[in-house]
Amino acid sequence: MSYETKRLIEIRQGVLSKNDQLAAELRSRFHAAGVTVINLLSSPGAGKTSLLEATMRVMLAECRVAALVGDLATDNDARRLARSGGLVRQIQTGDMCHLEADIVARHLADWDLSQIDLLFIENVGNLVCPAGYDLGEAARVVLLSTTEGEDKPLKYPATFATADAVLLTKMDLAGPVGFDRAMAEENIRAVNPLAPIIATSARSETGLQEWMAWLREQMQARAKGSKTIA
């Protein structure tokens, strides 16, 4: 191993160690405030914002919902989500392809967490970098859209292996694009045997009730001081 390679590994380990420490502090804050935090990961265009818009619209009738939205540029997604009536803040990362715990902490600094029951962190669209960064979440959810193909879990195993749940999105397009759901689920199971797989469509509202039932389970588990993924 070259000196340069070894040095890069040492730097990366140091960055992740610092992030893990900050994430643990965030997790303690969330726990103390009674907030359930869901970290949403996907590739660009998988439908995170559409799903979140539909989710917030329904869940706001039951609890206090907020969202942090990560993008390299623009506040388009935050403005869309704000229409739901929930508390929303955009995080513009510039050239960073993921969110880190310190970024999340800074953007939450002036929020009263005791006034939030359910917090979504919509991560930057990327199936590589975000997988390595803990944000203090209670659960990590990975989205796979029907338009991406069935092999993404095998191409990005680290991301899917760390998921507490996997959402198949844009199921209304499954037929036209020739999406093989059975194969996609088999590939997910190859890297993550336990995470529930929920087929959804924000447009047709397919699977949204099952998805929100899962969210309620996470909130109940948080209230009891533990997380469930089943």
N, C-alpha and C positions, 0 to 999 in steps of 0.2 A: 504493500500500500504506500503510495507516495505521500510526502509531507503535506502537499496541498489537499489531497483527499482526506487525510487524517484530520487536518485542521478544520475542513468544512464539516466533518462529522462532529467534531468537538463543539463547534459553534452552534450547529443545529441542536445538539443535545442540550446545550446551555439555554438556548432560546425556548425549547420545549419544557425544560425544567422550570424556568421562570414562569412560563405560561401556565403550567400545571399548578404552581403555587398560587397564582392569581385566580385561577379557575376554582381552586378549593376555597379561597376566600369568598368569591362570588357565590359559590354553592351554599356556604354557611349563611350569607346574607339572604339569599333566596329562601332558604329553609326557615330562618328566623322570621321572615316576613310572611311566610305561608304562600309563596308564589310558586306555581308550577311552570317550569321553563322548558319549552320545546324548541330544539335546534333543527331547522329544516335545511336539508342538503339536496342538491340536484345539479344536473348540467344546465346550461342556459336554455331557456325556452321549454323546460319540462312542465311548466304550469304551476310553480310555487305560488305566485302572486294571485292567480285566478282561484286556486284552491283556498288560499288564505283569506281572500276577500269573501268567498262564500261561507267559510268557517266562522269568521268574525261576525258576520251579519247574524248568524244563528246563535252563536255562543254568547253574544252580548246581551241577549235576553235572559241569560241564566247567571252570568258572572261578569266580573270586570276584566276586560281583555285589552292587552297592549301588544305592540309589535315594534321590533327594531328591524330595519330593512337594510341589508348590505348590498351595495352595487359599486362598481368602479366609478361610475359617473351618473349624473341626473338624479332627480328626486321623483321620477315618474311613478315608481311603484308605491312610494310612501303616499303620494297624493291620491292614488287609486284606493289604497287601503283606508285612508282617512275618511273616505265617504261612508264607511261602515259606522262611524261614530266612535270608534275606539281610539285610544291614545297611540299615536304612531310617530316614529322618528326615523329619518333617513340617515344611514351611515355611508358616506362616500369614501371609498378606500383608495382612490387614485390608481396606483399601479399594483396594489396588493390584491392577490387572487383569493383571499380568505379573510375571515374575521379572527381576531385574537382576543383573549380575555381582557387585556388592558383596554382595548378599543371599546368593548362592550361596557366595561366599568365606567369609562369616561362619559359615554353617551347616556348612562343611567344616573349620573352623579346628582342631577337635580330632580329626579323622579322619586316620589314617595312610594316605595315598594309595597307598603302596607295597604295601599289603595289599588293594588293589582292582584288578581287571582290567577290569571293565565297569561303568560308572556311568551310570544313567539319570536324567535330570532331567525329571520329569513337570511340565510348565509349567501355569500356571493356564489353565483352560478359556476360550479366547478366540481368535478368528481375526484379531484386529486388532493390538493392542498388542505381543504377544510377538514378532511378526515383526521388529520394529525393534531388538531387543536381543540382541546376541551374548553368550553365556554361556561362551565358551571351548570350546564343544563341538567334537567331531570331525565330527559329522554331525547334521543337523536332519531329523527325520521328522515329516510332517504326516499326521494321520488324517482320513479322510472316511468317515462312517458311511452306510450305505444308507438310514437313516431321515431323513437331512438333505436329500436331494434331490441332483440331479446338477449343479446350477448353482453350488455353493459356490466352486469354483475361479475362476469368472468374477466372482463378487461380492467375493472376497477374493484378488485376484491376487498381491499382494505376499507373502502367506503361502505360497501354493503355489509361487510362482516361486523362493523361497529354499530349497525342500525338496531334500534329497539323496535322499529316497525318499518315496513316498506310499503309505499303507496304506488300502485300502478295508476297513472294519470292518463287523461284524454281517452278513456275507454270508448267514447262515442266515435273515435276515429279508428278503433281496432280493426274493424272490417275493411274499410277502404285502404288502409296501409298494410293489410295482411299480417297483423300482429298475432303471433302464436303465444297465447297466454300460458298454456301448459309448459312450453319450453322456457319462457321467462321465469316462471315460478320454479322450475327445476334448476335453472341456473342460480337463482337466488338461494335456494336451499343448499346448493353445492358449497356456498361460502358462509351461509347463515341459516342453520337448521331450525332456529327457534323463533325468530322474529315473525309476528303476524304479517300477512300480506293482504292488503285491502285494495280492491279494484275500485277506482273512482272516476268520476267525470264532473268537473265543476259546471259544465254547460248543461248536462242532462240531470245533474244532481245524483247520479248513480253512486252508491256506496258512501255518500256523505253521512248518513245516519250511523253507519257502522264505524266510520272514522271518528265521529264526534262521541260515540259511545266509548271508544278507546281513549279519547282525551279525558272523558269524565273519570275513567278508571285511573288514569295517571293522577288526576287531581285528588281523587279519594285516597290513593296510595300515598301521595305527598302529605295529606292531612294526617295520615297514620305514621308518617316518618319513614316510608319505604317506597321503592319503585316496583311496579309490576310490568312485565312485557308480554304477558300471556293474555 
